[in-house]
Amino acid sequence: MNLRRPTAKSLGSRLALLSVPVLIAAAASDAVPKAPLFDIAVRRLSPRTAVFNGGNWDNAVVALATAKGIVVIDSGLSRSVASAFREAIRAEFRRNDFAMLIDTHEHNDHVLGNSAYSDLPIVAHDSVRSAMLRMQADRNILAHLLEVPEKDEAGYRKYLLDRDPKVLDTPNWARYESFWKAVAVDYRSGPDLVPPTITFDRRMTLHFGDVTVRLMYFGCAHSIGDTVIQVPEENLVMTGAIFYPGNQLPMLRAGEKPSEALAPQLVSNWFAVLHDVFDAADDKTQFVACHGRETLDKAQVRRLASYWEKLWSEVRILKREGKTLEQANAALSLKERFPEVADLANDSLRGTVYEVLDIHRGNIEFMWKALGQ
């Protein structure tokens, strides 16, 4: 299992997002105060659909109140965090008939809260279940997981010391620390991993009476299990971590390097899935990412997807011509060859332990490796 990194959007705004508290049940430890630990902001997209944002990485959990029960998309960083999201969903819809959990991909902040939904069917791509089973068996992965709260807190503390140290004396920072303490307690007690119980290979359609949920495997862009979810009756598409809101180039980072599962045919599948989505979308379609508090529209997502598709075409041509990777990097200048996206930020999380300083070059190298060394 690959442990995720926060987004630029979540890092830049995370302290500001701690102002509206939601209680997490404190674990049996004096280190975790019985106090509000993080906010959950609710965005209603329709009478049946709401997005719940919260936590130190500003995760976005989507809930669909269907005729056959509430469907939740993504759980959270840990059982305590996911339980808080589940309670917020119950309170918002004033219903407790949860029907299903769907995982968009295998990263820790989207599946390690699955145990809060262990009473439900949990649906995900085959690779998500495989990743969680590997995690159960690999002590090194679990040990790395225990480092996440401490690493993130220490890294953000240094970031603030360099830029705005007064923040470290505020109640918001104390709440930020308390959130990670609660997650750390969950992890130290042993991550209660609950892998998906229902899986699919390429596509799956789920029927909930008045709502249809279509799952389409994207795969190996941000994570191994990337899944796009379409809800036609709501004119809604969930992009998982493939595309985020914000003024930044989309970034290919499946495990920081192309997966062994990534082949040219799978990259071509990205665009087949996206074309299917765009054919069914209109100017009112709302695209929701698994982080961030803004929805994207069709034009915004098409712009990001078109950049990747054009880059893929150019990389394949250069590879066929026998060019080297360095020649490809020189030939595919962002400003000269991709002016339609040259105004987007070409870095992410600058100044933090998670920084990426040249997204475009990384995308070229990712696609180059997907074609074979």
Long-range contacts (C-beta under 8 A, 24 or more apart in sequence): 1-106, 1-107, 1-108, 1-131, 1-132, 1-134, 1-135, 1-141, 2-106, 2-107, 2-131, 2-223, 2-224, 2-254, 2-255, 2-256, 3-107, 3-108, 3-144, 3-145, 3-148, 4-57, 4-107, 4-108, 4-109, 4-110, 4-223, 4-241, 5-349, 5-354, 6-56, 6-57, 6-58, 6-152, 6-291, 6-349, 6-354, 7-57, 7-58, 7-244, 7-246, 7-291, 7-292, 7-348, 7-349, 8-246, 8-248, 8-345, 8-348, 8-349, 9-58, 9-244, 9-245, 9-246, 9-291, 9-292, 10-56, 10-57, 10-58, 10-291, 10-292, 11-156, 11-159, 11-349, 11-352, 11-354, 13-58, 14-56, 14-57, 14-58, 14-156, 14-176, 15-167, 15-170, 15-172, 15-173, 15-176, 16-172, 17-41, 17-53, 17-54, 17-58, 18-172, 18-175, 18-176, 18-179, 19-172, 21-175, 22-54, 22-84, 22-87, 22-88, 23-84, 24-80, 24-81, 24-83, 24-84, 24-179, 24-182, 25-80, 25-83, 26-182, 27-80, 27-182, 27-185, 27-186, 27-189, 29-181, 29-185, 31-181, 31-185, 32-178, 32-181, 32-182, 32-185, 33-178, 35-175, 35-178, 36-175, 37-84, 37-175, 37-178, 37-179, 37-182, 38-81, 38-84, 38-175, 38-179, 40-84, 40-85, 40-88, 41-293, 42-88, 42-92, 43-293, 45-234, 45-236, 45-286, 45-288, 45-295, 46-234, 48-210, 48-211, 48-234, 49-231, 49-234, 49-236, 50-89, 50-92, 50-93, 51-288, 51-293, 52-85, 52-88, 52-89, 52-92, 53-292, 53-293, 54-84, 54-85, 54-88, 55-81, 55-109, 55-179, 56-152, 56-176, 56-179, 56-180, 57-109, 57-291, 58-291, 58-292, 58-293, 59-109, 59-110, 59-290, 59-291, 60-288, 60-289, 60-290, 60-291, 60-292, 60-293, 61-85, 61-89, 62-238, 62-288, 63-89, 63-92, 63-93, 64-208, 64-211, 64-213, 64-231, 64-234, 65-93, 65-95, 66-99, 66-208, 66-209, 66-210, 66-211, 67-208, 67-209, 67-210, 67-211, 68-99, 68-208, 68-209, 69-97, 69-98, 69-99, 69-100, 69-208, 70-95, 70-97, 70-98, 70-99, 71-99, 71-100, 71-101, 71-102, 71-206, 71-208, 71-211, 71-213, 72-98, 72-100, 72-101, 72-102, 72-117, 73-101, 73-102, 73-104, 73-229, 73-238, 74-102, 74-103, 74-104, 74-110, 74-111, 74-290, 75-101, 75-103, 75-110, 75-111, 75-112, 75-113, 75-114, 75-116, 75-117, 76-109, 76-110, 76-112, 76-113, 76-116, 77-108, 77-109, 77-112, 77-113, 77-183, 78-112, 78-113, 78-182, 78-183, 78-186, 78-187, 78-191, 79-112, 79-113, 79-115, 79-116, 79-186, 79-192, 80-182, 80-183, 80-185, 80-186, 81-113, 81-182, 81-183, 81-186, 82-112, 82-113, 82-114, 82-115, 82-116, 82-117, 83-113, 83-116, 85-113, 85-116, 86-116, 86-117, 99-208, 100-206, 102-213, 102-215, 102-229, 103-128, 103-196, 103-225, 103-227, 104-225, 104-226, 104-227, 104-229, 104-238, 104-240, 104-241, 104-290, 105-222, 105-223, 105-224, 105-225, 105-226, 105-227, 105-240, 105-241, 105-290, 106-131, 106-132, 106-223, 106-224, 106-225, 107-223, 107-241, 108-145, 108-148, 110-290, 112-145, 112-191, 112-193, 114-193, 114-194, 114-195, 114-196, 115-192, 115-193, 115-194, 117-194, 118-194, 121-197, 121-198, 122-194, 122-195, 122-196, 122-197, 122-198, 123-196, 123-197, 123-198, 123-199, 123-200, 123-204, 123-206, 123-215, 124-196, 124-198, 124-199, 124-225, 124-227, 125-199, 125-200, 125-201, 125-215, 125-217, 125-219, 125-225, 125-227, 126-199, 126-200, 126-201, 127-219, 127-224, 127-225, 127-261, 128-195, 128-196, 128-199, 128-224, 128-225, 129-195, 129-196, 129-199, 131-224, 131-225, 132-193, 132-194, 132-195, 132-196, 133-195, 135-191, 135-193, 136-193, 136-195, 142-191, 145-187, 145-191, 146-184, 146-187, 146-188, 148-183, 148-187, 149-180, 149-181, 149-183, 149-184, 149-187, 150-180, 150-184, 151-353, 152-180, 153-177, 153-180, 155-352, 155-353, 155-354, 156-352, 158-353, 159-351, 159-352, 162-351, 163-351, 216-273, 216-276, 216-277, 217-269, 217-273, 218-242, 218-269, 218-270, 218-273, 219-261, 219-262, 219-266, 219-269, 219-270, 220-254, 220-258, 220-259, 220-261, 220-262, 220-266, 221-252, 221-254, 221-270, 222-251, 222-252, 222-253, 222-254, 223-254, 223-255, 224-254, 224-255, 224-259, 224-261, 226-254, 228-273, 228-274, 228-277, 230-277, 230-280, 232-280, 234-286, 235-281, 235-282, 235-284, 235-285, 235-286, 236-285, 236-286, 236-288, 237-277, 237-281, 237-285, 237-286, 237-287, 237-288, 237-301, 238-287, 238-288, 238-289, 238-290, 239-287, 239-288, 239-289, 239-290, 239-296, 239-301, 240-289, 240-290, 241-289, 241-290, 241-291, 242-289, 243-287, 243-289, 243-296, 243-301, 243-304, 243-305, 244-289, 244-291, 244-292, 245-289, 245-292, 245-293, 245-294, 245-295, 245-296, 245-300, 246-292, 246-294, 247-343, 247-344, 247-345, 248-344, 248-345, 248-348, 248-359, 249-304, 249-307, 249-341, 249-344, 249-345, 249-346, 249-359, 249-360, 249-363, 250-304, 250-305, 250-307, 250-308, 250-359, 250-363, 251-348, 251-356, 251-359, 251-362, 251-363, 252-308, 252-362, 252-363, 252-366, 252-367, 253-356, 253-362, 253-366, 254-366, 257-366, 257-369, 258-366, 258-369, 258-370, 262-370, 263-370, 264-316, 264-370, 264-371, 266-370, 267-312, 267-367, 267-370, 270-308, 271-305, 271-308, 271-309, 271-312, 274-301, 274-305, 274-309, 278-302, 278-305, 303-340, 303-341, 304-341, 306-340, 307-338, 307-340, 307-341, 308-363, 310-338, 311-338, 311-363, 311-364, 311-367, 312-367, 315-364, 315-367, 315-368, 315-371, 316-371, 319-368, 319-371, 325-364, 325-365, 325-368, 328-364, 328-368, 329-361, 329-364, 329-365, 332-360, 332-364, 334-360
